[in-house]
Amino acid sequence: MTTLLSSPLLGQKLAPATPGLALAEWTAAAATSPDLPEYQAPLHVHHDDDEAWYVLEGRLVVRIGDNDYAVPAGAAVIGPHSLPHTFWNPDPVPARYVLVMSARTSALLDALHGSRKPSLEDLPQLFADHGCELLG
């Protein structure tokens, strides 16, 4: 659902009708294993679009390039375009976060999580169609 004003944001996307920017609040499930990251997204790179995560509750770890950034509640991190990235919740409790993204990234997420889920074989082309490259 695309809106101009959303309260509360959880489960909604805040974006104008022809967005250049979108915000979404999501919850990352609690980790089931303290030793193995449970990635919220596969490792990928956006060739032209940046992303940012702002953690509301809990903690995320965001891998950008070769670095892992622990992002606690009240903190944020920006994933610049052209750098591979992924993220996960390392803790045994859920984490709430806001994702700031481009319209193209928002459209990719809509395609990934919509009613018609793409097959694994279709993922590389789907990412490419949205200016990304699937790396893992």
Phi and psi in degrees as GROMACS dihedral restraints (atoms count N, CA, C in turn):
[ dihedral_restraints ]
;  ai    aj    ak    al  type     phi  dphi    fc
    3     4     5     6     1  -107.1    20    10
    4     5     6     7     1   128.0    20    10
    6     7     8     9     1  -136.6    20    10
    7     8     9    10     1   167.6    20    10
    9    10    11    12     1   -95.8    20    10
   10    11    12    13     1   -30.5    20    10
   12    13    14    15     1  -138.6    20    10
   13    14    15    16     1   129.2    20    10
   15    16    17    18     1  -137.5    20    10
   16    17    18    19     1   129.2    20    10
   18    19    20    21     1  -143.0    20    10
   19    20    21    22     1   119.6    20    10
   21    22    23    24     1   -75.2    20    10
   22    23    24    25     1   165.1    20    10
   24    25    26    27     1   -76.7    20    10
   25    26    27    28     1   -27.8    20    10
   27    28    29    30     1   -51.5    20    10
   28    29    30    31     1   124.7    20    10
   30    31    32    33     1    80.4    20    10
   31    32    33    34     1     1.7    20    10
   33    34    35    36     1  -118.4    20    10
   34    35    36    37     1   166.4    20    10
   36    37    38    39     1  -120.8    20    10
   37    38    39    40     1   134.2    20    10
   39    40    41    42     1  -105.0    20    10
   40    41    42    43     1   111.5    20    10
   42    43    44    45     1  -160.8    20    10
   43    44    45    46     1   142.8    20    10
   45    46    47    48     1   -71.4    20    10
   46    47    48    49     1   169.2    20    10
   48    49    50    51     1   -57.8    20    10
   49    50    51    52     1   -37.5    20    10
   51    52    53    54     1  -118.9    20    10
   52    53    54    55     1    74.4    20    10
   54    55    56    57     1   -74.5    20    10
   55    56    57    58     1   147.4    20    10
   57    58    59    60     1  -105.4    20    10
   58    59    60    61     1   -16.8    20    10
   60    61    62    63     1  -144.8    20    10
   61    62    63    64     1   143.9    20    10
   63    64    65    66     1  -139.8    20    10
   64    65    66    67     1   149.6    20    10
   66    67    68    69     1  -120.8    20    10
   67    68    69    70     1   141.0    20    10
   69    70    71    72     1  -143.3    20    10
   70    71    72    73     1   138.3    20    10
   72    73    74    75     1  -103.4    20    10
   73    74    75    76     1   128.5    20    10
   75    76    77    78     1  -134.5    20    10
   76    77    78    79     1   167.6    20    10
   78    79    80    81     1  -117.0    20    10
   79    80    81    82     1   129.9    20    10
   81    82    83    84     1   -94.7    20    10
   82    83    84    85     1   124.1    20    10
   84    85    86    87     1   -57.3    20    10
   85    86    87    88     1   153.1    20    10
   87    88    89    90     1   -60.3    20    10
   88    89    90    91     1   144.8    20    10
   90    91    92    93     1   -68.8    20    10
   91    92    93    94     1   141.0    20    10
   93    94    95    96     1   -99.5    20    10
   94    95    96    97     1   -15.0    20    10
   96    97    98    99     1  -136.5    20    10
   97    98    99   100     1   124.7    20    10
   99   100   101   102     1   -70.7    20    10
  100   101   102   103     1   -16.4    20    10
  102   103   104   105     1  -100.8    20    10
  103   104   105   106     1   -16.1    20    10
  105   106   107   108     1  -120.7    20    10
  106   107   108   109     1   118.2    20    10
  108   109   110   111     1   -61.2    20    10
  109   110   111   112     1   136.5    20    10
  111   112   113   114     1  -106.8    20    10
  112   113   114   115     1    92.5    20    10
  114   115   116   117     1   -62.9    20    10
  115   116   117   118     1   134.5    20    10
  117   118   119   120     1   -79.5    20    10
  118   119   120   121     1   -21.5    20    10
  120   121   122   123     1  -146.8    20    10
  121   122   123   124     1   147.5    20    10
  123   124   125   126     1   -68.5    20    10
  124   125   126   127     1   157.4    20    10
  126   127   128   129     1   -60.0    20    10
  127   128   129   130     1   127.9    20    10
  129   130   131   132     1  -155.3    20    10
  130   131   132   133     1   170.9    20    10
  132   133   134   135     1  -135.6    20    10
  133   134   135   136     1   137.2    20    10
  135   136   137   138     1   -96.3    20    10
  136   137   138   139     1   126.0    20    10
  138   139   140   141     1   -75.9    20    10
  139   140   141   142     1   -26.6    20    10
  141   142   143   144     1  -130.5    20    10
  142   143   144   145     1   -12.2    20    10
  144   145   146   147     1  -113.5    20    10
  145   146   147   148     1   137.2    20    10
  147   148   149   150     1   -89.8    20    10
  148   149   150   151     1   162.5    20    10
  150   151   152   153     1  -137.7    20    10
  151   152   153   154     1   156.9    20    10
  153   154   155   156     1  -142.5    20    10
  154   155   156   157     1   145.7    20    10
  156   157   158   159     1  -119.0    20    10
  157   158   159   160     1   131.3    20    10
  159   160   161   162     1  -121.2    20    10
  160   161   162   163     1   117.9    20    10
  162   163   164   165     1   -88.5    20    10
  163   164   165   166     1   126.0    20    10
  165   166   167   168     1   -92.3    20    10
  166   167   168   169     1   -43.4    20    10
  168   169   170   171     1  -142.9    20    10
  169   170   171   172     1   144.8    20    10
  171   172   173   174     1    82.2    20    10
  172   173   174   175     1  -144.4    20    10
  174   175   176   177     1  -155.8    20    10
  175   176   177   178     1   145.0    20    10
  177   178   179   180     1  -121.0    20    10
  178   179   180   181     1   156.2    20    10
  180   181   182   183     1  -114.4    20    10
  181   182   183   184     1   126.3    20    10
  183   184   185   186     1  -115.2    20    10
  184   185   186   187     1   121.0    20    10
  186   187   188   189     1   -92.8    20    10
  187   188   189   190     1   120.9    20    10
  189   190   191   192     1  -126.6    20    10
  190   191   192   193     1   116.6    20    10
  192   193   194   195     1    64.1    20    10
  193   194   195   196     1  -127.6    20    10
  195   196   197   198     1   -97.2    20    10
  196   197   198   199     1     4.8    20    10
  198   199   200   201     1  -110.2    20    10
  199   200   201   202     1   140.8    20    10
  201   202   203   204     1  -104.4    20    10
  202   203   204   205     1   130.0    20    10
  204   205   206   207     1  -115.2    20    10
  205   206   207   208     1   119.0    20    10
  207   208   209   210     1   -79.9    20    10
  208   209   210   211     1   122.7    20    10
  210   211   212   213     1  -118.6    20    10
  211   212   213   214     1   102.0    20    10
  213   214   215   216     1   -82.1    20    10
  214   215   216   217     1   171.5    20    10
  216   217   218   219     1   -54.3    20    10
  217   218   219   220     1   135.1    20    10
  219   220   221   222     1    89.8    20    10
  220   221   222   223     1    -2.2    20    10
  222   223   224   225     1  -114.9    20    10
  223   224   225   226     1   163.9    20    10
  225   226   227   228     1  -140.3    20    10
  226   227   228   229     1   161.0    20    10
  228   229   230   231     1  -145.3    20    10
  229   230   231   232     1   144.8    20    10
  231   232   233   234     1  -108.5    20    10
  232   233   234   235     1   133.7    20    10
  234   235   236   237     1  -102.9    20    10
  235   236   237   238     1   100.2    20    10
  237   238   239   240     1   -66.7    20    10
  238   239   240   241     1   148.4    20    10
  240   241   242   243     1   -58.7    20    10
  241   242   243   244     1   158.2    20    10
  243   244   245   246     1    76.1    20    10
  244   245   246   247     1     0.0    20    10
  246   247   248   249     1  -113.1    20    10
  247   248   249   250     1   128.4    20    10
  249   250   251   252     1   -58.9    20    10
  250   251   252   253     1   144.6    20    10
  252   253   254   255     1  -155.6    20    10
  253   254   255   256     1   160.0    20    10
  255   256   257   258     1  -160.0    20    10
  256   257   258   259     1   176.7    20    10
  258   259   260   261     1  -157.1    20    10
  259   260   261   262     1   161.4    20    10
  261   262   263   264     1  -157.2    20    10
  262   263   264   265     1   164.4    20    10
  264   265   266   267     1   -98.8    20    10
  265   266   267   268     1   116.7    20    10
  267   268   269   270     1   -87.2    20    10
  268   269   270   271     1    -4.7    20    10
  270   271   272   273     1  -105.4    20    10
  271   272   273   274     1   159.7    20    10
  273   274   275   276     1   -80.6    20    10
  274   275   276   277     1    13.5    20    10
  276   277   278   279     1  -126.7    20    10
  277   278   279   280     1   151.1    20    10
  279   280   281   282     1   -61.3    20    10
  280   281   282   283     1   155.1    20    10
  282   283   284   285     1  -120.8    20    10
  283   284   285   286     1   136.3    20    10
  285   286   287   288     1  -106.2    20    10
  286   287   288   289     1   137.8    20    10
  288   289   290   291     1  -149.4    20    10
  289   290   291   292     1   158.8    20    10
  291   292   293   294     1  -108.5    20    10
  292   293   294   295     1   130.2    20    10
  294   295   296   297     1  -103.6    20    10
  295   296   297   298     1   126.7    20    10
  297   298   299   300     1  -105.0    20    10
  298   299   300   301     1   124.7    20    10
  300   301   302   303     1  -147.1    20    10
  301   302   303   304     1   165.5    20    10
  303   304   305   306     1   -75.9    20    10
  304   305   306   307     1   165.1    20    10
  306   307   308   309     1   -60.4    20    10
  307   308   309   310     1   -36.9    20    10
  309   310   311   312     1   -68.0    20    10
  310   311   312   313     1   -40.2    20    10
  312   313   314   315     1   -66.6    20    10
  313   314   315   316     1   -39.4    20    10
  315   316   317   318     1   -59.8    20    10
  316   317   318   319     1   -42.5    20    10
  318   319   320   321     1   -64.9    20    10
  319   320   321   322     1   -37.6    20    10
  321   322   323   324     1   -61.9    20    10
  322   323   324   325     1   -46.1    20    10
  324   325   326   327     1   -64.2    20    10
  325   326   327   328     1   -37.5    20    10
  327   328   329   330     1   -60.3    20    10
  328   329   330   331     1   -43.0    20    10
  330   331   332   333     1   -67.0    20    10
  331   332   333   334     1   -37.3    20    10
  333   334   335   336     1   -72.0    20    10
  334   335   336   337     1   -35.8    20    10
  336   337   338   339     1  -110.4    20    10
  337   338   339   340     1     8.9    20    10
  339   340   341   342     1   -73.6    20    10
  340   341   342   343     1  -175.1    20    10
  342   343   344   345     1   -67.9    20    10
  343   344   345   346     1   -25.6    20    10
  345   346   347   348     1  -106.5    20    10
  346   347   348   349     1    91.9    20    10
  348   349   350   351     1   -70.5    20    10
  349   350   351   352     1   133.1    20    10
  351   352   353   354     1   -72.6    20    10
  352   353   354   355     1   153.3    20    10
  354   355   356   357     1   -77.6    20    10
  355   356   357   358     1   162.0    20    10
  357   358   359   360     1   -58.6    20    10
  358   359   360   361     1   -35.4    20    10
  360   361   362   363     1   -67.3    20    10
  361   362   363   364     1   -27.9    20    10
  363   364   365   366     1   -83.9    20    10
  364   365   366   367     1   -14.8    20    10
  366   367   368   369     1   -59.4    20    10
  367   368   369   370     1   -47.2    20    10
  369   370   371   372     1   -56.8    20    10
  370   371   372   373     1   -42.9    20    10
  372   373   374   375     1   -69.7    20    10
  373   374   375   376     1   -37.3    20    10
  375   376   377   378     1   -61.9    20    10
  376   377   378   379     1   -45.3    20    10
  378   379   380   381     1   -61.5    20    10
  379   380   381   382     1   -45.9    20    10
  381   382   383   384     1   -59.9    20    10
  382   383   384   385     1   -39.1    20    10
  384   385   386   387     1   -63.9    20    10
  385   386   387   388     1   -18.6    20    10
  387   388   389   390     1  -112.3    20    10
  388   389   390   391     1    24.2    20    10
  390   391   392   393     1    75.6    20    10
  391   392   393   394     1    22.9    20    10
  393   394   395   396     1  -125.1    20    10
  394   395   396   397     1   166.1    20    10
  396   397   398   399     1  -129.7    20    10
  397   398   399   400     1   125.2    20    10
  399   400   401   402     1   -78.5    20    10
  400   401   402   403     1   124.8    20    10
  402   403   404   405     1  -110.3    20    10
  403   404   405   406     1   -21.5    20    10
